[in-house]
Amino acid sequence: MKIPYKANINDSLNHSGNLAFENDHHSNDEIDEDKDYENEESEEDEEMEKIKDINKGGNLLLVSDKKRRKVTNDSTDILLKKKRKLDNDLYKPPTAEELNQLRETENLFHSNLFRLQIDEMLNAVRFKDKYKNLFDIWFKKFKGTIESIEETEEYELSDEELGKKLNMHIPMLNVPKVAKGIFKFLKPTDISIIGSYVFEAAVGSNITVDILIEMPAKMFQKQDYLNYRYIKKKMIYLAYIASNITDDIAESKRFMNDTLKPVLKIVPSGKLGTKINVLIHISAQEGSFRLSRFLPEKNNVRPQWFFGETKNITENFVPTPHYNSIILRDLVMKIHAENMKIIREYPNIRDGIILLKIWLTQRELLKGYAAFNGHIITMLILYLLSIKKLNTFMSSYQIVRNVWNYLIHIDWCESGVSTNQNEESKDRILKYHEYYDCVFLDSTGYYNITTDLSKATYRWVQKEAELSLNHLDNAHANSFQSLFMRKVPFYMAFDHFVWFKGAKMLRNLVNINSSDKDKLDYGPNYRAQAIKILCNTLKGGLANRVHQICVLPNKSSEWKCTGNNCDDIGKIFIGLELNPEYCFNIVDKGPEANLPEAIEFRNFWGEKSELRRFQDGTTREAVVWSKGKTLSGKRLICKKIVIFLLRKKLGIPKNKFVYIAGEMEELLQLQKVKITHFTYGTGEEAALRVINVFNQLEKDLMSLTDIPLSIHGVQGSSAVFRYTDVFPPLATIYRPDNQLIKKSKKGLTLSRNITEAPKYVCPLDVSLQLSTSGKWPDELEALRNTKAAFHIQIAECLRKQYKLTAEPNFSHIDVYKDGFVFRLRVAHSKEVSCLKQQITEDGVIQYKDNEKSIELENKLFELPKLTSALHGLHNQQPSFGLACCLAKRWLSAQLLDNSHMPDIVVELLIASMYLIPAPYRPPQMPQIAFLRLLESFARGHWNTDPVIVNFNNEMSKDEIIAVETLFGSSRDSLPPLFISTPYDQQRSLWTKKAPSTLILNRITMLARQ
C-alpha cells in the first residue's frame, strides 16, 4: 500500500513552477538578437586574436600557423575597421538578457556585489560533473554487488555466535540481551541515492553521498518494533552488507554515528575516493509497521525487560518517544527522499539550501549529534514552500533572508508546525510538545524531524539568524564575508565554556542522576541524558545571568567494521553567553523567608543559602558569591556558580572538567606590588581612581576665575582615560626629605646632588580649550609666548584657588593632585595653522601639512577627540579596555613595541570589532575579544580591506563608500594598514608611520601560530 504523503508539497509547487517556466523564456526576437550579437562578438574575437603586434613603423603583422606575412594596405584597413567596430560594441545598448539580469539584481539581491560574491561562491563549492560520471559508474557496480549477496538461513537474534556464523563483526548494543526474534538476510527491495546529492545541493571539495538500502517487510515479525529487536536486525543487516563489500568497491569501510542509528561510511576505491564519501543508510520497506504504533505516547520498550524483574516499576507502559522516533525515522526516510526530488526543478531553491548549509557549517551547527542539520533545513524549505512563505520566483538571497526571518519569529519550542496540513496532524502537535523540546512534523504527520534538536540549540540558531539578518541590513558594512566566508568557532562565540572529559564519569553521572523514564526512553544514548542533566542543572543555578547555554554538536564517531564500538558519549562542550545586565551581580536574591518557595531555594543551594536583610526592608534567602572588590572577580562569578553546581549538586570532581574564562587576565595583575588602600585586580580599579581625580581637576579648571579667557574644554589624551593603559599609574605621595626632594614655594624640586632616582610618576596628558578670542597673535613665536603666559597664570590660579602643586613650563603645566601628575597644554588651532604656513619664492602664503603640524594636531586635537570616543565605547562595552591591555601585553611579549605597532592603532582595531562585531556578538569577556583580534590578525586582510571604525555611526553610507573607493583606487599610495574614523576619514592619521608591511606580516605569522 502506497502512502500519498508527498502530494501536498508537489501540488503547492505546481502553479508557481509553471509560472517560473514561462518566466524563464524570452521572446523569439530577443533570443535571435542575442544569438546575432554572440556570433558577431565571436568573429571579432577570432580576428583580434590574429593581431600579434604593430611595429613602430606602422607595419601590421599577422601570425599564421607556420609563418608570418606582411599585411597589405587593404587587409590593414579591413582589420582596423573590425577593431573600430569592436570598440563601438562596448557602447551598445544592453541586451534583453542583460536588462533582465540587472532587474533581478535590483529586485532580488542585496546589491550587485553581493550577487557576484554569491555566484562565485556557489560555483566554487559545486561538485564537478566529471566526478558525477565517475560516481554513476561506481554506484552501478556497488548496486550490482549488493544485489548479488546471497540470502542466508534463519538465525536466532539471541545467538551469541551469530557474528561468527555469518563471518562478520556485529556492533554491540548496550541493552539487555534480545531474547526473541529471528534474523534472515533477504535481498533489499530498493537501493537508491537520497539526500542533497540528488538535487545537487551537496557542497565542498569532499562531498557526502547518501545511499538508502531498504530491508524487505518480510524480514520482520509482528512485534519486532519492541525491545530493540528492529534495531538489532538493522545492525546485523548493515554489518552483513559491510562484510560483503569487496576492496575493488571500497577503499575503506567504517561504522558511523551511534549504535542506535548505525551508518556505514565507505570511501570508494580509486580517484573517486578523494572527492566523495558514501554513507549507507538502512531503512525498512514501507508498510513494515504501522506509523501510529510510534506515536510519542506509546511504549515500545518494556520496563520489565529493560530493568529486569528486580526493578520496582510504578508504570508498566511508560512512553518512549525518543526510541519510537528512531524506528519511525527509518520508515519515513524514503518518503522524505521522494519529497526532496522536487527541488531539482528549481535552481534558486537549491542554491538557497546551499547558502544556508554554508552559513550553518561556518557556525559549527550543521553536523553532529543534535545539530540543525541539512535534512532539517531542506524539510524547512519544503514546508515554507507549501505554506507560500517562499515561492519559486525568489532568488537564493531572498530564500535565505526569508528563512532567517521565519526562524526569528516562529518558535518550534512553544508552537510547533507540521508539513501535513490535515487537522488531525495539527491537533497532534500539542501532544508532541509534551515529549520533545522542538516539534516539526513531516508530511506523514507522525515523525518529528527535530526529535534530537534541543531547545538550547534551536535558540542558538534563532540568535544566529537574528544576528545575521541585522548585519545584512547594516548599510555601513559589507556582510557577505561575515555571513558565509568566516568561521565562527565555538570557543569564540561564547563568553565562558566548559569541557567535560571522561566517558566513565559521564556514565556514572547518568546512572546516578537520570530518571528511570529517561533511561528507558534514551536507552544506551548516554550523551543525550548527560547533556539533559548538565544543562538543566546549570539553567537552575545561572538563571538570568546567561542569555544562552548551548552545547556544541558532537562530531559523529567512527570505528572499524572489525573493531569494538567507539565511545558514544564523546566530548561535551557547553558554552555560556553572559547577560551583562545580571551576570556580574554578587548576590542571588531568593524568595522572602516566609514563602514556600524559600524551602525550595534552600534545598537547591544547600549550605550556600543564608538569610539576609536588604535595603528595601525585606528578609530573603540569598547566596553571596563575591565581596565585589574588583571587576575581574565579578567576571568570574558565573564560573564560581558552575563549579559549585557541578561539585555539590552532581558530584563531578574538578579534574573531570575544564572551565575556560579569564585565564589570561592574570597577566595584567601586579604580582610584586603591594597596594594597601584599594584592591588592584587587573588595573580597572586603578584606572577608575585616575579618572575620578581627573574629573575633579576638570571641575577645578572650569571654575578658575582670575584668567583672561575662561577654560571651556578639558580633554584627556593618555591611554588611562581610554581604560587601555596596561598598568595604570598609581597615586604616589612625595614627602620632602631634603636629600632627594626639596619643597619650594612653587612645589617640589629635586636636590642638586642626588644619589638615587626618586619614584617615577607618569604624567597624564590633558588638552585645555580656551574661550574664543580674536586677539591671538598671527606669528608662531608670539603665539607660543602667549600660551606660556597662560600656563603661568593657570598654574598661579590653581595654587591660590585650590592649593594645588602646579609647575608652569613654556610648553605645559604639571599639576600634582591626589598623587597623580597631570600635564596640561593649552590647545589653539592657530598654532597648527602657523606651522603649516609656507611662503613661496613669489611671496605667496601657502598652507601645507608637514611632520610638525601633523604631530601637534594629533597631540592637541585629534587624540583627545579619539580618547573621548574610545572612553564612551568602553562605557558601553566594559570588556573593551582590558581587551586592549591584553593585546598590548601580547605584542610586547613578541618584542613589538609602540614604534612597531602604535598603541592607538591596536585600540582602533579592537574598537572596530566591537562596533561591527559580526559574525559575533560583542563579548563580555576581554579574553574572548583578544582571541578575536588574533583571528583578525591571522586573516591578514590589510591589503584587501580598509578598517572602518565608525563611532556612533557618524559616517554615512556614502562616506564609507568613498573611503572604500579611495582604498581601491589608491592602494599603493596608502599606508599598509588603512584605518578610517569619522575624524580622519580618508587620511588614516595613526598608521602613516607604523606599522610597516614587514611588521604586519610578522604579526600575522605570530597570530597564526
Protein Blocks (a to p, Z undefined) as FASTA:
>chain_A
ZZdfklmmmmmmmmmmmmmmmmmpccfklmmmmmmmmmmmmmmmmmmmmpmbdcfkopac
dddfkbccdddfklmmmmmmmmmmmmmmmmgccdfklmmmmmmmmmmmmblklmmmmmmm
mmmmpccfklmmmmmmmmmmmmmmmmmpccdddddfklmklmmmnopadddddbdddfbd
cddddddfbdcdedjllnopagcjbdcddddddddfklpcfklmgghlmmmmmmmmmmmm
mmmpcfklpmbdcdehjfklgcdddddehjklmmbccdddddddehkacfklmgfkbccb
dfklmnopklccfbfbdcdfklmmmmmmmmmmmmmmmmmmmmmmmmklmmmmmmmmmmmm
mnopmgcehiacfklmmmmmmmmmmnopacfkbcfklmmmmmmmmmmmpcfklmccdfbl
cfklmmmmmmmmmmpmbdcddfkomacfklmpcfklmmmmmmmmmmmmmmmmmmkbcfkl
mmmmpccdfklmpmbdcddehjklmmmmmmmmpcfklmmmnmmmlmlmmmmmmmmmmmmm
nmmmpfbdcddddddddddfkbccddfklpadddddddfklmmpcbdcdddfkbmklmmm
mmmnmmmpccdddfkopacddddfbeolamklmmmmmmmmmmmmmmmmnopafklcccde
hklmmmmpcfkbccfkbcfknommmmmmmmmmmmmmmmmmmmpfkbfbdcfbdcdfbfkl
nopafbacdddddddehlmpccdfklccddfbdcbdcdddddddddddddddfkbcfbfk
lmmmmmmmmmmmmmmmmmmmnopacdddfkbccddeehiacddddddfklmmmmmpccdf
kopacddddfklmmmmmmmmmmmmmmmmmmmmmmmmmmlmmmmmmmmmmmmmnopafklm
gfklmmmmmmmmmmmmcfbdcdfbfklmmmmmmmmmmnopmlmpccdddehhlacfklmm
mmmmmmmmmmmmpcfbdcddfklmmnommlmmpccfklmmmmmmmmmZZ
